[in-house]
Amino acid sequence: MSLLTDKKVIIIGDRDGIPGQAIEECLKTTDCEVVFSSTECFV
């Protein structure tokens, strides 16, 4: 059982850092539900 079990998650990745899709792939091994995933450019 992890801290993310049965939780809803919003992912905001960074274009020059870790993209949202990469974080989403890592969270597929948990029991959380990704409700929004995006990669933004913070300038």
PDB file of N, CA, C and O in Angstrom, chain B, residues numbered from 101:
ATOM      1  N   MET B 101       0.847  -1.178   0.000  1.00  0.00           N
ATOM      2  CA  MET B 101       0.000   0.000   0.000  1.00  0.00           C
ATOM      3  C   MET B 101       0.894   1.244   0.000  1.00  0.00           C
ATOM      4  O   MET B 101       1.805   1.366   0.819  1.00  0.00           O
ATOM      5  N   SER B 102       0.622   2.160  -0.926  1.00  0.00           N
ATOM      6  CA  SER B 102       1.433   3.373  -1.010  1.00  0.00           C
ATOM      7  C   SER B 102       0.621   4.584  -0.555  1.00  0.00           C
ATOM      8  O   SER B 102      -0.577   4.480  -0.290  1.00  0.00           O
ATOM      9  N   LEU B 103       1.278   5.710  -0.473  1.00  0.00           N
ATOM     10  CA  LEU B 103       0.606   6.958  -0.090  1.00  0.00           C
ATOM     11  C   LEU B 103      -0.391   7.409  -1.149  1.00  0.00           C
ATOM     12  O   LEU B 103      -1.298   8.186  -0.851  1.00  0.00           O
ATOM     13  N   LEU B 104      -0.235   6.932  -2.380  1.00  0.00           N
ATOM     14  CA  LEU B 104      -1.091   7.369  -3.478  1.00  0.00           C
ATOM     15  C   LEU B 104      -2.255   6.417  -3.763  1.00  0.00           C
ATOM     16  O   LEU B 104      -2.990   6.621  -4.729  1.00  0.00           O
ATOM     17  N   THR B 105      -2.429   5.398  -2.950  1.00  0.00           N
ATOM     18  CA  THR B 105      -3.494   4.438  -3.171  1.00  0.00           C
ATOM     19  C   THR B 105      -4.855   5.124  -3.101  1.00  0.00           C
ATOM     20  O   THR B 105      -5.167   5.808  -2.127  1.00  0.00           O
ATOM     21  N   ASP B 106      -5.661   4.933  -4.150  1.00  0.00           N
ATOM     22  CA  ASP B 106      -7.013   5.500  -4.262  1.00  0.00           C
ATOM     23  C   ASP B 106      -7.038   7.025  -4.229  1.00  0.00           C
ATOM     24  O   ASP B 106      -8.024   7.606  -3.775  1.00  0.00           O
ATOM     25  N   LYS B 107      -5.993   7.679  -4.692  1.00  0.00           N
ATOM     26  CA  LYS B 107      -5.941   9.148  -4.768  1.00  0.00           C
ATOM     27  C   LYS B 107      -6.070   9.591  -6.218  1.00  0.00           C
ATOM     28  O   LYS B 107      -5.759   8.830  -7.134  1.00  0.00           O
ATOM     29  N   LYS B 108      -6.524  10.811  -6.424  1.00  0.00           N
ATOM     30  CA  LYS B 108      -6.561  11.439  -7.739  1.00  0.00           C
ATOM     31  C   LYS B 108      -5.367  12.381  -7.820  1.00  0.00           C
ATOM     32  O   LYS B 108      -5.083  13.109  -6.869  1.00  0.00           O
ATOM     33  N   VAL B 109      -4.667  12.370  -8.956  1.00  0.00           N
ATOM     34  CA  VAL B 109      -3.407  13.098  -9.090  1.00  0.00           C
ATOM     35  C   VAL B 109      -3.468  14.050 -10.277  1.00  0.00           C
ATOM     36  O   VAL B 109      -3.974  13.703 -11.344  1.00  0.00           O
ATOM     37  N   ILE B 110      -2.945  15.259 -10.073  1.00  0.00           N
ATOM     38  CA  ILE B 110      -2.762  16.236 -11.149  1.00  0.00           C
ATOM     39  C   ILE B 110      -1.254  16.384 -11.350  1.00  0.00           C
ATOM     40  O   ILE B 110      -0.516  16.635 -10.397  1.00  0.00           O
ATOM     41  N   ILE B 111      -0.805  16.228 -12.590  1.00  0.00           N
ATOM     42  CA  ILE B 111       0.631  16.290 -12.896  1.00  0.00           C
ATOM     43  C   ILE B 111       0.896  17.515 -13.757  1.00  0.00           C
ATOM     44  O   ILE B 111       0.261  17.704 -14.794  1.00  0.00           O
ATOM     45  N   ILE B 112       1.841  18.349 -13.320  1.00  0.00           N
ATOM     46  CA  ILE B 112       2.284  19.481 -14.130  1.00  0.00           C
ATOM     47  C   ILE B 112       3.796  19.345 -14.284  1.00  0.00           C
ATOM     48  O   ILE B 112       4.555  19.595 -13.347  1.00  0.00           O
ATOM     49  N   GLY B 113       4.216  18.948 -15.474  1.00  0.00           N
ATOM     50  CA  GLY B 113       5.636  18.773 -15.752  1.00  0.00           C
ATOM     51  C   GLY B 113       6.238  20.051 -16.302  1.00  0.00           C
ATOM     52  O   GLY B 113       5.526  21.013 -16.592  1.00  0.00           O
ATOM     53  N   ASP B 114       7.541  20.055 -16.442  1.00  0.00           N
ATOM     54  CA  ASP B 114       8.281  21.218 -16.941  1.00  0.00           C
ATOM     55  C   ASP B 114       8.991  20.835 -18.234  1.00  0.00           C
ATOM     56  O   ASP B 114       9.608  19.773 -18.319  1.00  0.00           O
ATOM     57  N   ARG B 115       8.903  21.692 -19.226  1.00  0.00           N
ATOM     58  CA  ARG B 115       9.501  21.406 -20.536  1.00  0.00           C
ATOM     59  C   ARG B 115      11.011  21.221 -20.435  1.00  0.00           C
ATOM     60  O   ARG B 115      11.566  20.355 -21.111  1.00  0.00           O
ATOM     61  N   ASP B 116      11.684  22.013 -19.610  1.00  0.00           N
ATOM     62  CA  ASP B 116      13.137  21.921 -19.471  1.00  0.00           C
ATOM     63  C   ASP B 116      13.560  20.980 -18.348  1.00  0.00           C
ATOM     64  O   ASP B 116      14.752  20.747 -18.146  1.00  0.00           O
ATOM     65  N   GLY B 117      12.590  20.440 -17.619  1.00  0.00           N
ATOM     66  CA  GLY B 117      12.874  19.517 -16.523  1.00  0.00           C
ATOM     67  C   GLY B 117      12.317  18.151 -16.840  1.00  0.00           C
ATOM     68  O   GLY B 117      12.725  17.512 -17.809  1.00  0.00           O
ATOM     69  N   ILE B 118      11.390  17.708 -16.026  1.00  0.00           N
ATOM     70  CA  ILE B 118      10.764  16.401 -16.220  1.00  0.00           C
ATOM     71  C   ILE B 118       9.380  16.604 -16.827  1.00  0.00           C
ATOM     72  O   ILE B 118       8.524  17.233 -16.204  1.00  0.00           O
ATOM     73  N   PRO B 119       9.144  16.082 -18.032  1.00  0.00           N
ATOM     74  CA  PRO B 119       7.837  16.249 -18.671  1.00  0.00           C
ATOM     75  C   PRO B 119       6.736  15.488 -17.932  1.00  0.00           C
ATOM     76  O   PRO B 119       6.998  14.483 -17.272  1.00  0.00           O
ATOM     77  N   GLY B 120       5.513  15.978 -18.051  1.00  0.00           N
ATOM     78  CA  GLY B 120       4.375  15.354 -17.395  1.00  0.00           C
ATOM     79  C   GLY B 120       4.168  13.912 -17.800  1.00  0.00           C
ATOM     80  O   GLY B 120       3.775  13.089 -16.974  1.00  0.00           O
ATOM     81  N   GLN B 121       4.426  13.587 -19.060  1.00  0.00           N
ATOM     82  CA  GLN B 121       4.240  12.216 -19.534  1.00  0.00           C
ATOM     83  C   GLN B 121       5.196  11.250 -18.830  1.00  0.00           C
ATOM     84  O   GLN B 121       4.832  10.102 -18.574  1.00  0.00           O
ATOM     85  N   ALA B 122       6.402  11.698 -18.519  1.00  0.00           N
ATOM     86  CA  ALA B 122       7.369  10.840 -17.826  1.00  0.00           C
ATOM     87  C   ALA B 122       6.912  10.570 -16.393  1.00  0.00           C
ATOM     88  O   ALA B 122       7.046   9.450 -15.899  1.00  0.00           O
ATOM     89  N   ILE B 123       6.376  11.587 -15.729  1.00  0.00           N
ATOM     90  CA  ILE B 123       5.863  11.410 -14.370  1.00  0.00           C
ATOM     91  C   ILE B 123       4.664  10.471 -14.395  1.00  0.00           C
ATOM     92  O   ILE B 123       4.516   9.613 -13.525  1.00  0.00           O
ATOM     93  N   GLU B 124       3.807  10.641 -15.403  1.00  0.00           N
ATOM     94  CA  GLU B 124       2.629   9.790 -15.532  1.00  0.00           C
ATOM     95  C   GLU B 124       3.023   8.327 -15.713  1.00  0.00           C
ATOM     96  O   GLU B 124       2.385   7.442 -15.142  1.00  0.00           O
ATOM     97  N   GLU B 125       4.056   8.064 -16.491  1.00  0.00           N
ATOM     98  CA  GLU B 125       4.526   6.682 -16.685  1.00  0.00           C
ATOM     99  C   GLU B 125       5.009   6.087 -15.365  1.00  0.00           C
ATOM    100  O   GLU B 125       4.762   4.912 -15.092  1.00  0.00           O
ATOM    101  N   CYS B 126       5.690   6.879 -14.551  1.00  0.00           N
ATOM    102  CA  CYS B 126       6.173   6.386 -13.257  1.00  0.00           C
ATOM    103  C   CYS B 126       5.026   6.070 -12.311  1.00  0.00           C
ATOM    104  O   CYS B 126       5.133   5.157 -11.492  1.00  0.00           O
ATOM    105  N   LEU B 127       3.934   6.811 -12.413  1.00  0.00           N
ATOM    106  CA  LEU B 127       2.804   6.608 -11.510  1.00  0.00           C
ATOM    107  C   LEU B 127       1.907   5.450 -11.927  1.00  0.00           C
ATOM    108  O   LEU B 127       0.997   5.084 -11.184  1.00  0.00           O
ATOM    109  N   LYS B 128       2.143   4.866 -13.096  1.00  0.00           N
ATOM    110  CA  LYS B 128       1.328   3.734 -13.542  1.00  0.00           C
ATOM    111  C   LYS B 128       1.525   2.503 -12.653  1.00  0.00           C
ATOM    112  O   LYS B 128       0.688   1.600 -12.660  1.00  0.00           O
ATOM    113  N   THR B 129       2.607   2.458 -11.899  1.00  0.00           N
ATOM    114  CA  THR B 129       2.851   1.324 -11.013  1.00  0.00           C
ATOM    115  C   THR B 129       2.118   1.470  -9.685  1.00  0.00           C
ATOM    116  O   THR B 129       2.120   0.537  -8.882  1.00  0.00           O
ATOM    117  N   THR B 130       1.492   2.615  -9.433  1.00  0.00           N
ATOM    118  CA  THR B 130       0.741   2.838  -8.198  1.00  0.00           C
ATOM    119  C   THR B 130      -0.748   2.683  -8.468  1.00  0.00           C
ATOM    120  O   THR B 130      -1.158   2.465  -9.608  1.00  0.00           O
ATOM    121  N   ASP B 131      -1.544   2.793  -7.435  1.00  0.00           N
ATOM    122  CA  ASP B 131      -2.988   2.654  -7.563  1.00  0.00           C
ATOM    123  C   ASP B 131      -3.693   3.998  -7.609  1.00  0.00           C
ATOM    124  O   ASP B 131      -4.856   4.092  -7.218  1.00  0.00           O
ATOM    125  N   CYS B 132      -3.016   5.044  -8.077  1.00  0.00           N
ATOM    126  CA  CYS B 132      -3.639   6.363  -8.150  1.00  0.00           C
ATOM    127  C   CYS B 132      -4.288   6.563  -9.522  1.00  0.00           C
ATOM    128  O   CYS B 132      -4.008   5.835 -10.474  1.00  0.00           O
ATOM    129  N   GLU B 133      -5.160   7.567  -9.597  1.00  0.00           N
ATOM    130  CA  GLU B 133      -5.828   7.900 -10.857  1.00  0.00           C
ATOM    131  C   GLU B 133      -5.315   9.261 -11.318  1.00  0.00           C
ATOM    132  O   GLU B 133      -5.487  10.259 -10.617  1.00  0.00           O
ATOM    133  N   VAL B 134      -4.690   9.308 -12.484  1.00  0.00           N
ATOM    134  CA  VAL B 134      -4.212  10.563 -13.050  1.00  0.00           C
ATOM    135  C   VAL B 134      -5.390  11.233 -13.755  1.00  0.00           C
ATOM    136  O   VAL B 134      -5.884  10.726 -14.762  1.00  0.00           O
ATOM    137  N   VAL B 135      -5.841  12.374 -13.223  1.00  0.00           N
ATOM    138  CA  VAL B 135      -6.997  13.056 -13.799  1.00  0.00           C
ATOM    139  C   VAL B 135      -6.575  14.149 -14.774  1.00  0.00           C
ATOM    140  O   VAL B 135      -7.370  14.552 -15.624  1.00  0.00           O
ATOM    141  N   PHE B 136      -5.328  14.643 -14.667  1.00  0.00           N
ATOM    142  CA  PHE B 136      -4.832  15.674 -15.576  1.00  0.00           C
ATOM    143  C   PHE B 136      -3.324  15.564 -15.627  1.00  0.00           C
ATOM    144  O   PHE B 136      -2.668  15.410 -14.597  1.00  0.00           O
ATOM    145  N   SER B 137      -2.774  15.645 -16.834  1.00  0.00           N
ATOM    146  CA  SER B 137      -1.326  15.613 -17.016  1.00  0.00           C
ATOM    147  C   SER B 137      -0.962  16.588 -18.121  1.00  0.00           C
ATOM    148  O   SER B 137      -1.545  16.561 -19.205  1.00  0.00           O
ATOM    149  N   SER B 138       0.008  17.449 -17.838  1.00  0.00           N
ATOM    150  CA  SER B 138       0.403  18.466 -18.806  1.00  0.00           C
ATOM    151  C   SER B 138       1.885  18.778 -18.643  1.00  0.00           C
ATOM    152  O   SER B 138       2.466  18.583 -17.575  1.00  0.00           O
ATOM    153  N   THR B 139       2.479  19.265 -19.722  1.00  0.00           N
ATOM    154  CA  THR B 139       3.858  19.758 -19.679  1.00  0.00           C
ATOM    155  C   THR B 139       3.815  21.223 -20.049  1.00  0.00           C
ATOM    156  O   THR B 139       3.325  21.583 -21.119  1.00  0.00           O
ATOM    157  N   GLU B 140       4.319  22.060 -19.181  1.00  0.00           N
ATOM    158  CA  GLU B 140       4.266  23.509 -19.358  1.00  0.00           C
ATOM    159  C   GLU B 140       5.682  24.069 -19.511  1.00  0.00           C
ATOM    160  O   GLU B 140       6.665  23.414 -19.167  1.00  0.00           O
ATOM    161  N   CYS B 141       5.761  25.281 -20.030  1.00  0.00           N
ATOM    162  CA  CYS B 141       7.025  26.003 -20.149  1.00  0.00           C
ATOM    163  C   CYS B 141       6.959  27.196 -19.206  1.00  0.00           C
ATOM    164  O   CYS B 141       6.206  28.142 -19.437  1.00  0.00           O
ATOM    165  N   PHE B 142       7.753  27.141 -18.142  1.00  0.00           N
ATOM    166  CA  PHE B 142       7.761  28.213 -17.152  1.00  0.00           C
ATOM    167  C   PHE B 142       8.926  29.150 -17.457  1.00  0.00           C
ATOM    168  O   PHE B 142      10.084  28.836 -17.181  1.00  0.00           O
ATOM    169  N   VAL B 143       8.598  30.300 -18.030  1.00  0.00           N
ATOM    170  CA  VAL B 143       9.632  31.279 -18.392  1.00  0.00           C
ATOM    171  C   VAL B 143       9.409  32.545 -17.608  1.00  0.00           C
ATOM    172  O   VAL B 143      10.166  33.504 -17.757  1.00  0.00           O
TER     173      VAL B 143
END
